[in-house]
């Protein structure tokens, strides 16, 4: 009996040591990944972390909740491959961009303009993803002369529906997991299906029937959330931005607009995306029936739509460009 107990305790201890060592390795790699490659612009709106890749017409990629410059660059990678200059910043409270007293969508939009000033860019297309939607819309309202085109992908927008779509137990899970590097890391390995459904807002069945490439894309997004401890201030602020959503004078947006969402998005972005498209003059709305917040199964199609949309605004470039993000 004593020998059995000793063996069990030794096995538990070995398991704990392995878990801790693996966690330290993975979180160390994540911290290393976000510590290199970016720059810090000293702007009139304060310091803003950013990275830019590619040459051509500029596209400002505005990342979603739990993101940063790394997520933005990943989302805009295909644009770089097709001859665009992608600028991906870390929004307020993410990575090396501090959270100011006023971190509203309006203040974030002004910071986008400040970053363009620092980079000496007069006008840019703006690609807002998820929680990057509010500041993208505000940018095209407050700085209309700087916004050459607006793209919104599963955007947080008025009217918000997330509270109706995410069960209370899921809210509890999200609040706990997303405020801890270890819980985020452990959840991604032990409760991956739960993480996909809650953190990524995507039905597990949509992922199960998806292609291998799409499943890898979902896995990559989960991995990019680490280190969460460097993003938690920005993530918490998203709640304040969401609660402040109100009807806006969208009819004043003059830039060409492409807006897309998914009906079974776990964050309930479909209603807000469609409402925005209905009120922005000339905007095109693309609605998919399934695929969740990650747009699983429609990524290649939507990426081609974005490229055609931007290329149509670019003199001398064919708008029929295949590809995927």
Long-range contacts (C-beta under 8 A, 24 or more apart in sequence): 23-182, 23-185, 23-186, 26-185, 26-226, 27-181, 27-182, 27-185, 27-226, 27-227, 30-223, 30-226, 30-227, 31-227, 31-230, 33-70, 34-68, 34-69, 34-70, 34-95, 34-227, 34-230, 37-69, 38-69, 38-90, 38-95, 38-96, 40-96, 41-115, 41-118, 41-119, 42-118, 43-111, 43-114, 43-115, 43-117, 43-118, 44-114, 44-117, 45-107, 45-110, 45-111, 45-113, 45-114, 45-115, 46-97, 46-98, 46-100, 46-111, 46-114, 47-96, 47-97, 47-98, 48-89, 48-90, 48-97, 48-111, 48-114, 48-115, 48-118, 49-89, 49-90, 49-94, 49-95, 49-96, 49-97, 50-87, 50-88, 50-89, 50-90, 50-115, 50-119, 51-87, 51-88, 52-85, 52-86, 52-87, 52-88, 52-119, 53-80, 53-85, 53-86, 54-79, 54-80, 54-81, 54-83, 54-84, 54-85, 54-86, 55-83, 55-85, 56-83, 56-84, 56-85, 57-84, 57-85, 57-124, 57-125, 57-148, 57-310, 57-314, 58-84, 58-85, 58-86, 58-87, 58-116, 58-121, 58-123, 58-124, 58-125, 59-84, 59-85, 59-86, 59-87, 59-124, 59-125, 59-126, 59-127, 59-310, 60-87, 60-89, 60-112, 60-115, 60-116, 60-124, 60-125, 60-126, 60-127, 61-86, 61-87, 61-88, 61-89, 61-127, 61-129, 61-132, 62-89, 62-91, 62-112, 62-126, 62-127, 62-128, 62-129, 62-132, 62-133, 62-135, 62-136, 63-88, 63-89, 63-90, 63-91, 63-94, 63-129, 63-130, 63-132, 64-129, 64-130, 64-131, 64-132, 65-130, 65-131, 65-234, 65-235, 65-238, 66-178, 66-199, 66-225, 66-228, 66-231, 66-235, 67-91, 67-94, 67-129, 67-132, 67-224, 67-231, 68-94, 68-95, 68-230, 68-231, 68-234, 69-95, 70-95, 70-224, 71-221, 71-224, 72-129, 74-220, 74-224, 75-127, 75-129, 75-325, 76-127, 77-325, 78-303, 78-307, 78-323, 78-324, 78-325, 79-127, 79-306, 79-307, 79-310, 81-323, 82-307, 82-311, 82-321, 82-323, 83-317, 84-310, 87-115, 87-116, 87-119, 87-121, 87-124, 89-115, 90-234, 91-132, 91-135, 91-234, 92-234, 92-237, 93-231, 93-232, 93-233, 93-234, 93-235, 93-236, 93-237, 94-230, 94-231, 94-233, 94-234, 95-230, 95-231, 97-234, 99-233, 99-234, 99-237, 103-237, 103-240, 103-241, 104-240, 104-241, 104-244, 105-134, 105-135, 105-137, 105-138, 105-241, 105-244, 106-135, 106-138, 106-142, 108-134, 108-135, 108-138, 108-241, 109-135, 109-136, 109-138, 109-139, 109-141, 109-142, 109-143, 110-142, 110-143, 111-135, 112-139, 112-143, 113-139, 113-142, 113-143, 113-146, 116-146, 122-146, 123-147, 123-148, 124-148, 125-149, 125-150, 125-151, 125-310, 125-313, 126-150, 126-151, 127-151, 127-153, 127-306, 128-152, 128-153, 128-155, 129-153, 129-154, 129-155, 130-154, 130-155, 130-156, 130-267, 130-269, 130-293, 131-156, 131-238, 131-241, 131-242, 132-156, 133-157, 133-269, 133-272, 134-241, 134-242, 134-245, 135-241, 137-248, 137-250, 137-253, 137-276, 138-248, 140-253, 140-255, 140-257, 141-248, 141-249, 141-250, 141-252, 141-253, 144-252, 144-253, 144-254, 144-255, 147-253, 147-255, 148-255, 148-313, 149-255, 149-256, 149-257, 149-258, 149-309, 149-310, 149-313, 150-253, 150-255, 150-256, 150-257, 150-258, 150-259, 150-280, 151-257, 151-258, 151-259, 151-306, 151-309, 151-310, 152-257, 152-258, 152-259, 152-260, 152-273, 152-276, 153-260, 153-261, 153-295, 153-302, 154-260, 154-261, 154-262, 154-265, 154-267, 154-269, 154-273, 154-293, 154-295, 155-259, 155-261, 155-269, 155-272, 155-273, 155-276, 156-238, 156-241, 156-242, 156-245, 156-267, 156-269, 156-272, 157-245, 157-269, 157-272, 157-273, 157-275, 157-276, 158-245, 158-246, 158-247, 158-248, 158-272, 158-275, 158-276, 159-245, 159-271, 159-272, 159-275, 160-242, 160-245, 160-268, 160-272, 161-268, 161-269, 161-270, 161-271, 161-272, 162-242, 162-267, 162-268, 162-269, 163-268, 164-268, 165-265, 165-266, 165-267, 165-268, 166-198, 166-201, 166-266, 166-267, 166-268, 170-197, 170-198, 173-198, 174-198, 174-199, 178-225, 178-228, 178-232, 178-235, 179-228, 179-232, 179-235, 180-228, 180-229, 181-226, 181-227, 181-228, 181-229, 184-225, 184-226, 184-228, 185-226, 188-222, 188-223, 188-225, 192-222, 195-222, 196-222, 196-294, 197-266, 198-266, 199-225, 200-266, 200-292, 200-293, 200-294, 201-265, 201-266, 201-267, 201-292, 201-293, 201-294, 202-265, 202-266, 202-291, 202-292, 202-293, 202-294, 202-296, 203-264, 203-266, 203-290, 203-292, 206-264, 206-290, 206-291, 206-292, 206-296, 206-297, 207-292, 207-294, 207-296, 209-297, 210-296, 210-297, 211-297, 214-296, 214-297, 214-299, 217-294, 217-296, 217-299, 217-325, 218-294, 218-296, 221-294, 245-272, 250-276, 250-279, 250-280, 251-279, 251-280, 251-281, 253-280, 253-281, 253-283, 254-281, 256-282, 256-283, 256-309, 256-313, 257-282, 257-283, 257-284, 258-283, 258-284, 258-286, 258-305, 258-306, 258-309, 259-283, 259-284, 259-285, 259-286, 260-285, 260-286, 260-287, 260-288, 260-295, 260-302, 260-305, 261-286, 261-287, 261-288, 262-287, 262-288, 262-289, 262-290, 262-291, 262-292, 262-293, 262-295, 262-298, 263-287, 263-288, 263-289, 263-290, 264-289, 264-290, 264-291, 264-292, 265-292, 265-293, 266-292, 266-293, 267-293, 269-293, 284-309, 299-324, 299-325, 300-324, 300-325
